[in-house]
Amino acid sequence: MNATDRTPADLLRSALAADPGRPLVTFYDDATGERVELSVATFANWVAKTANLLQGDLGAEPGDRLALLLPAHWQSAVWLLACASVGVVAEVDGDPAGADLVVAGPDALERGLACGGERVALALRPLGGRFPQPPAGYADYAVEVPGQGDRFAPFVPVDADGPGLVVGGEELSYAQLTTRAREDAAKLGIGPGSRVLTGLGYDAWEGLCAGLYGPLAAGGSVVLCRNLDRLSADALAQRIESERVTHTV
């Protein structure tokens, strides 16, 4: 990766320039049997569309606070990179009442209504499916995002030294986030071509780093597993082999 990259959006651009066809995020939900694999190019396209939704339709500006009420999921990873592309501060499991916008999954819809700003709901269904019935008070992400543009340009440049992420009560600038991701990936031995399997949640830095930022910063990829505790030891071993996993966290 480019050593001059200072934001997660920079890291994604470098990954796209280096090898757009390689896998970046492979997602499993062991409660539903879902498997989704996104190449760098496909992931970047989702990020661009989501960033356009965020900046355009939702009117988000750099420094705005977005309460991200989602589990570890490939769509959560997309939203984190979209926030970084616009300059919006992603507050993982943040307080909706104090946020400018909220993005909520099915289990957090009632909680998210405390946000007085724009609200977006994600069904988290296989293949990015819609809610059977649109949730009251929310825009359905799966309805709103397909028509967004495939390329994104921020209205104003993102300040790498500005606030970027809040997780576990700690606030990090984009530059701090990127630096820490590189350092922690190096400590774990993650490098170009590494495949990291993780079942950690996104509600703490360790899970975010293993499940997104570390592999992205190091030129690797992630096998992100939700409900991994439902998998038998033999099935897990088979997954590690079939996905060519090099590291487990």
Contacts in CASP RR format, 6 or more apart in sequence:
PFRMAT RR
TARGET T0000
AUTHOR 0000-0000-0000
METHOD contacts of the structure
MODEL  1
MNATDRTPADLLRSALAADPGRPLVTFYDDATGERVELSVATFANWVAKT
ANLLQGDLGAEPGDRLALLLPAHWQSAVWLLACASVGVVAEVDGDPAGAD
LVVAGPDALERGLACGGERVALALRPLGGRFPQPPAGYADYAVEVPGQGD
RFAPFVPVDADGPGLVVGGEELSYAQLTTRAREDAAKLGIGPGSRVLTGL
GYDAWEGLCAGLYGPLAAGGSVVLCRNLDRLSADALAQRIESERVTHTV
1 11 0 8 1.000
1 14 0 8 1.000
1 15 0 8 1.000
1 18 0 8 1.000
1 217 0 8 1.000
1 218 0 8 1.000
1 219 0 8 1.000
2 10 0 8 1.000
2 14 0 8 1.000
4 10 0 8 1.000
5 11 0 8 1.000
5 13 0 8 1.000
5 14 0 8 1.000
5 178 0 8 1.000
5 217 0 8 1.000
6 160 0 8 1.000
6 174 0 8 1.000
6 175 0 8 1.000
6 178 0 8 1.000
7 84 0 8 1.000
7 158 0 8 1.000
7 160 0 8 1.000
7 174 0 8 1.000
7 175 0 8 1.000
7 177 0 8 1.000
7 178 0 8 1.000
8 80 0 8 1.000
8 81 0 8 1.000
8 84 0 8 1.000
8 174 0 8 1.000
8 177 0 8 1.000
8 178 0 8 1.000
8 213 0 8 1.000
8 216 0 8 1.000
9 81 0 8 1.000
9 84 0 8 1.000
9 85 0 8 1.000
9 158 0 8 1.000
9 174 0 8 1.000
10 160 0 8 1.000
10 178 0 8 1.000
11 178 0 8 1.000
11 181 0 8 1.000
11 213 0 8 1.000
11 216 0 8 1.000
11 217 0 8 1.000
12 40 0 8 1.000
12 43 0 8 1.000
12 44 0 8 1.000
12 47 0 8 1.000
12 81 0 8 1.000
12 216 0 8 1.000
15 24 0 8 1.000
15 40 0 8 1.000
15 44 0 8 1.000
15 216 0 8 1.000
15 219 0 8 1.000
16 40 0 8 1.000
16 41 0 8 1.000
16 44 0 8 1.000
18 219 0 8 1.000
19 40 0 8 1.000
20 39 0 8 1.000
20 40 0 8 1.000
20 41 0 8 1.000
20 44 0 8 1.000
21 39 0 8 1.000
21 40 0 8 1.000
21 41 0 8 1.000
22 39 0 8 1.000
22 40 0 8 1.000
22 193 0 8 1.000
22 221 0 8 1.000
23 37 0 8 1.000
23 38 0 8 1.000
23 39 0 8 1.000
23 40 0 8 1.000
23 221 0 8 1.000
24 38 0 8 1.000
24 39 0 8 1.000
24 40 0 8 1.000
24 43 0 8 1.000
24 215 0 8 1.000
24 216 0 8 1.000
24 220 0 8 1.000
24 221 0 8 1.000
24 222 0 8 1.000
25 36 0 8 1.000
25 37 0 8 1.000
25 38 0 8 1.000
25 43 0 8 1.000
25 74 0 8 1.000
25 77 0 8 1.000
25 212 0 8 1.000
25 221 0 8 1.000
25 222 0 8 1.000
25 224 0 8 1.000
26 35 0 8 1.000
26 36 0 8 1.000
26 37 0 8 1.000
26 38 0 8 1.000
26 221 0 8 1.000
26 222 0 8 1.000
26 223 0 8 1.000
26 224 0 8 1.000
26 243 0 8 1.000
27 34 0 8 1.000
27 35 0 8 1.000
27 36 0 8 1.000
27 37 0 8 1.000
27 38 0 8 1.000
27 73 0 8 1.000
27 74 0 8 1.000
27 224 0 8 1.000
27 225 0 8 1.000
27 226 0 8 1.000
28 34 0 8 1.000
28 35 0 8 1.000
28 223 0 8 1.000
28 224 0 8 1.000
28 225 0 8 1.000
28 226 0 8 1.000
28 228 0 8 1.000
28 239 0 8 1.000
29 73 0 8 1.000
29 126 0 8 1.000
29 226 0 8 1.000
29 227 0 8 1.000
30 225 0 8 1.000
30 226 0 8 1.000
30 227 0 8 1.000
30 228 0 8 1.000
30 229 0 8 1.000
30 230 0 8 1.000
30 231 0 8 1.000
31 226 0 8 1.000
31 227 0 8 1.000
31 230 0 8 1.000
32 126 0 8 1.000
34 126 0 8 1.000
36 74 0 8 1.000
36 126 0 8 1.000
36 127 0 8 1.000
38 46 0 8 1.000
38 74 0 8 1.000
43 74 0 8 1.000
43 77 0 8 1.000
43 78 0 8 1.000
43 81 0 8 1.000
45 150 0 8 1.000
46 75 0 8 1.000
46 78 0 8 1.000
46 145 0 8 1.000
47 78 0 8 1.000
47 81 0 8 1.000
47 82 0 8 1.000
47 85 0 8 1.000
47 152 0 8 1.000
48 85 0 8 1.000
48 148 0 8 1.000
48 149 0 8 1.000
48 150 0 8 1.000
48 151 0 8 1.000
48 152 0 8 1.000
49 145 0 8 1.000
49 146 0 8 1.000
49 147 0 8 1.000
49 148 0 8 1.000
49 149 0 8 1.000
49 150 0 8 1.000
49 152 0 8 1.000
50 78 0 8 1.000
50 79 0 8 1.000
50 82 0 8 1.000
50 145 0 8 1.000
50 148 0 8 1.000
51 81 0 8 1.000
51 82 0 8 1.000
51 85 0 8 1.000
51 86 0 8 1.000
51 152 0 8 1.000
51 154 0 8 1.000
52 148 0 8 1.000
52 149 0 8 1.000
52 152 0 8 1.000
53 82 0 8 1.000
53 120 0 8 1.000
53 141 0 8 1.000
53 144 0 8 1.000
53 145 0 8 1.000
53 148 0 8 1.000
54 60 0 8 1.000
54 66 0 8 1.000
54 82 0 8 1.000
54 83 0 8 1.000
54 86 0 8 1.000
54 88 0 8 1.000
54 101 0 8 1.000
55 61 0 8 1.000
55 86 0 8 1.000
55 152 0 8 1.000
55 154 0 8 1.000
55 155 0 8 1.000
57 139 0 8 1.000
57 144 0 8 1.000
57 148 0 8 1.000
58 101 0 8 1.000
58 118 0 8 1.000
58 120 0 8 1.000
59 118 0 8 1.000
60 66 0 8 1.000
60 86 0 8 1.000
60 88 0 8 1.000
60 100 0 8 1.000
60 101 0 8 1.000
60 118 0 8 1.000
61 86 0 8 1.000
61 88 0 8 1.000
61 155 0 8 1.000
62 86 0 8 1.000
62 87 0 8 1.000
62 88 0 8 1.000
62 154 0 8 1.000
62 156 0 8 1.000
62 158 0 8 1.000
62 159 0 8 1.000
63 87 0 8 1.000
63 88 0 8 1.000
63 89 0 8 1.000
63 162 0 8 1.000
63 163 0 8 1.000
64 88 0 8 1.000
64 89 0 8 1.000
64 100 0 8 1.000
64 101 0 8 1.000
65 88 0 8 1.000
65 89 0 8 1.000
65 91 0 8 1.000
65 98 0 8 1.000
65 99 0 8 1.000
65 100 0 8 1.000
65 101 0 8 1.000
66 79 0 8 1.000
66 83 0 8 1.000
66 88 0 8 1.000
66 89 0 8 1.000
66 90 0 8 1.000
66 91 0 8 1.000
66 99 0 8 1.000
66 100 0 8 1.000
66 101 0 8 1.000
66 102 0 8 1.000
66 103 0 8 1.000
67 91 0 8 1.000
67 93 0 8 1.000
67 94 0 8 1.000
67 95 0 8 1.000
67 96 0 8 1.000
67 98 0 8 1.000
67 99 0 8 1.000
67 101 0 8 1.000
67 102 0 8 1.000
67 103 0 8 1.000
67 104 0 8 1.000
67 112 0 8 1.000
67 115 0 8 1.000
68 76 0 8 1.000
68 79 0 8 1.000
68 80 0 8 1.000
68 83 0 8 1.000
68 90 0 8 1.000
68 91 0 8 1.000
68 92 0 8 1.000
68 93 0 8 1.000
68 94 0 8 1.000
68 103 0 8 1.000
69 93 0 8 1.000
69 94 0 8 1.000
69 96 0 8 1.000
69 102 0 8 1.000
69 103 0 8 1.000
69 104 0 8 1.000
69 105 0 8 1.000
69 108 0 8 1.000
69 111 0 8 1.000
69 112 0 8 1.000
70 76 0 8 1.000
70 79 0 8 1.000
70 103 0 8 1.000
70 104 0 8 1.000
70 105 0 8 1.000
70 108 0 8 1.000
70 122 0 8 1.000
70 124 0 8 1.000
70 202 0 8 1.000
71 105 0 8 1.000
71 124 0 8 1.000
71 201 0 8 1.000
71 202 0 8 1.000
71 226 0 8 1.000
72 199 0 8 1.000
72 200 0 8 1.000
72 201 0 8 1.000
72 202 0 8 1.000
72 207 0 8 1.000
72 211 0 8 1.000
72 224 0 8 1.000
72 226 0 8 1.000
73 124 0 8 1.000
73 224 0 8 1.000
73 226 0 8 1.000
74 224 0 8 1.000
75 122 0 8 1.000
75 124 0 8 1.000
75 128 0 8 1.000
75 141 0 8 1.000
76 202 0 8 1.000
77 211 0 8 1.000
77 212 0 8 1.000
77 224 0 8 1.000
79 90 0 8 1.000
79 103 0 8 1.000
80 90 0 8 1.000
80 165 0 8 1.000
80 208 0 8 1.000
80 212 0 8 1.000
82 88 0 8 1.000
83 89 0 8 1.000
83 90 0 8 1.000
83 164 0 8 1.000
84 90 0 8 1.000
84 158 0 8 1.000
84 164 0 8 1.000
84 174 0 8 1.000
85 152 0 8 1.000
85 154 0 8 1.000
85 158 0 8 1.000
86 154 0 8 1.000
86 158 0 8 1.000
87 154 0 8 1.000
87 158 0 8 1.000
87 159 0 8 1.000
87 164 0 8 1.000
87 174 0 8 1.000
88 101 0 8 1.000
88 164 0 8 1.000
89 163 0 8 1.000
89 164 0 8 1.000
89 165 0 8 1.000
89 166 0 8 1.000
89 171 0 8 1.000
90 164 0 8 1.000
90 165 0 8 1.000
90 166 0 8 1.000
91 99 0 8 1.000
91 165 0 8 1.000
91 166 0 8 1.000
91 167 0 8 1.000
92 165 0 8 1.000
92 166 0 8 1.000
92 167 0 8 1.000
92 168 0 8 1.000
92 202 0 8 1.000
92 203 0 8 1.000
92 208 0 8 1.000
93 167 0 8 1.000
93 168 0 8 1.000
93 203 0 8 1.000
94 166 0 8 1.000
95 114 0 8 1.000
96 102 0 8 1.000
96 104 0 8 1.000
96 111 0 8 1.000
96 112 0 8 1.000
96 113 0 8 1.000
96 114 0 8 1.000
96 115 0 8 1.000
97 114 0 8 1.000
97 115 0 8 1.000
97 116 0 8 1.000
98 114 0 8 1.000
98 115 0 8 1.000
99 115 0 8 1.000
99 117 0 8 1.000
100 115 0 8 1.000
100 117 0 8 1.000
100 118 0 8 1.000
101 115 0 8 1.000
101 117 0 8 1.000
101 118 0 8 1.000
101 119 0 8 1.000
101 120 0 8 1.000
102 112 0 8 1.000
102 114 0 8 1.000
102 115 0 8 1.000
102 117 0 8 1.000
102 118 0 8 1.000
102 119 0 8 1.000
102 120 0 8 1.000
103 119 0 8 1.000
103 120 0 8 1.000
103 121 0 8 1.000
103 122 0 8 1.000
103 141 0 8 1.000
104 111 0 8 1.000
104 112 0 8 1.000
104 119 0 8 1.000
104 120 0 8 1.000
104 121 0 8 1.000
104 122 0 8 1.000
104 138 0 8 1.000
105 121 0 8 1.000
105 122 0 8 1.000
105 123 0 8 1.000
105 124 0 8 1.000
106 121 0 8 1.000
106 122 0 8 1.000
106 123 0 8 1.000
106 124 0 8 1.000
106 131 0 8 1.000
109 121 0 8 1.000
109 135 0 8 1.000
109 138 0 8 1.000
112 119 0 8 1.000
113 119 0 8 1.000
113 137 0 8 1.000
118 139 0 8 1.000
119 137 0 8 1.000
119 138 0 8 1.000
119 139 0 8 1.000
120 138 0 8 1.000
120 139 0 8 1.000
120 140 0 8 1.000
120 141 0 8 1.000
120 144 0 8 1.000
121 131 0 8 1.000
121 134 0 8 1.000
121 135 0 8 1.000
121 138 0 8 1.000
121 139 0 8 1.000
121 140 0 8 1.000
121 141 0 8 1.000
122 141 0 8 1.000
122 142 0 8 1.000
123 129 0 8 1.000
123 130 0 8 1.000
123 131 0 8 1.000
123 140 0 8 1.000
123 141 0 8 1.000
123 142 0 8 1.000
125 131 0 8 1.000
125 142 0 8 1.000
128 142 0 8 1.000
129 142 0 8 1.000
130 140 0 8 1.000
130 142 0 8 1.000
130 143 0 8 1.000
131 140 0 8 1.000
131 142 0 8 1.000
134 140 0 8 1.000
134 143 0 8 1.000
158 174 0 8 1.000
159 174 0 8 1.000
160 173 0 8 1.000
160 174 0 8 1.000
160 175 0 8 1.000
160 178 0 8 1.000
161 173 0 8 1.000
161 174 0 8 1.000
161 175 0 8 1.000
162 173 0 8 1.000
162 174 0 8 1.000
162 175 0 8 1.000
163 171 0 8 1.000
163 172 0 8 1.000
163 173 0 8 1.000
164 171 0 8 1.000
164 172 0 8 1.000
164 173 0 8 1.000
164 174 0 8 1.000
164 177 0 8 1.000
165 171 0 8 1.000
165 172 0 8 1.000
165 174 0 8 1.000
165 177 0 8 1.000
165 208 0 8 1.000
166 172 0 8 1.000
167 202 0 8 1.000
167 203 0 8 1.000
167 204 0 8 1.000
167 205 0 8 1.000
167 208 0 8 1.000
168 203 0 8 1.000
168 204 0 8 1.000
168 205 0 8 1.000
170 205 0 8 1.000
172 180 0 8 1.000
177 213 0 8 1.000
178 213 0 8 1.000
178 217 0 8 1.000
180 205 0 8 1.000
180 209 0 8 1.000
180 213 0 8 1.000
181 209 0 8 1.000
181 213 0 8 1.000
181 214 0 8 1.000
181 216 0 8 1.000
181 217 0 8 1.000
181 218 0 8 1.000
182 214 0 8 1.000
182 217 0 8 1.000
182 218 0 8 1.000
184 209 0 8 1.000
184 214 0 8 1.000
185 191 0 8 1.000
185 209 0 8 1.000
185 214 0 8 1.000
185 215 0 8 1.000
185 217 0 8 1.000
185 218 0 8 1.000
186 218 0 8 1.000
188 196 0 8 1.000
188 210 0 8 1.000
188 247 0 8 1.000
188 249 0 8 1.000
189 247 0 8 1.000
190 196 0 8 1.000
190 214 0 8 1.000
190 215 0 8 1.000
190 218 0 8 1.000
190 220 0 8 1.000
190 247 0 8 1.000
191 218 0 8 1.000
191 219 0 8 1.000
191 220 0 8 1.000
192 218 0 8 1.000
192 219 0 8 1.000
192 220 0 8 1.000
193 219 0 8 1.000
193 220 0 8 1.000
193 221 0 8 1.000
193 246 0 8 1.000
194 215 0 8 1.000
194 218 0 8 1.000
194 219 0 8 1.000
194 220 0 8 1.000
194 221 0 8 1.000
194 246 0 8 1.000
194 247 0 8 1.000
195 220 0 8 1.000
195 221 0 8 1.000
195 222 0 8 1.000
195 223 0 8 1.000
195 243 0 8 1.000
195 244 0 8 1.000
195 245 0 8 1.000
195 246 0 8 1.000
195 247 0 8 1.000
196 210 0 8 1.000
196 211 0 8 1.000
196 214 0 8 1.000
196 215 0 8 1.000
196 220 0 8 1.000
196 221 0 8 1.000
196 222 0 8 1.000
196 223 0 8 1.000
196 245 0 8 1.000
196 246 0 8 1.000
196 247 0 8 1.000
196 248 0 8 1.000
196 249 0 8 1.000
197 222 0 8 1.000
197 223 0 8 1.000
197 225 0 8 1.000
197 239 0 8 1.000
197 240 0 8 1.000
197 243 0 8 1.000
197 245 0 8 1.000
197 247 0 8 1.000
197 248 0 8 1.000
197 249 0 8 1.000
198 207 0 8 1.000
198 210 0 8 1.000
198 211 0 8 1.000
198 222 0 8 1.000
198 223 0 8 1.000
198 224 0 8 1.000
198 225 0 8 1.000
198 248 0 8 1.000
198 249 0 8 1.000
199 207 0 8 1.000
199 224 0 8 1.000
199 225 0 8 1.000
199 226 0 8 1.000
199 228 0 8 1.000
199 249 0 8 1.000
200 206 0 8 1.000
200 207 0 8 1.000
200 210 0 8 1.000
200 211 0 8 1.000
200 249 0 8 1.000
201 207 0 8 1.000
202 208 0 8 1.000
202 211 0 8 1.000
202 212 0 8 1.000
206 249 0 8 1.000
207 249 0 8 1.000
210 222 0 8 1.000
210 249 0 8 1.000
211 222 0 8 1.000
211 224 0 8 1.000
211 249 0 8 1.000
212 222 0 8 1.000
212 224 0 8 1.000
215 221 0 8 1.000
215 222 0 8 1.000
223 239 0 8 1.000
223 243 0 8 1.000
223 245 0 8 1.000
225 231 0 8 1.000
225 239 0 8 1.000
228 236 0 8 1.000
231 239 0 8 1.000
239 245 0 8 1.000
240 248 0 8 1.000
END
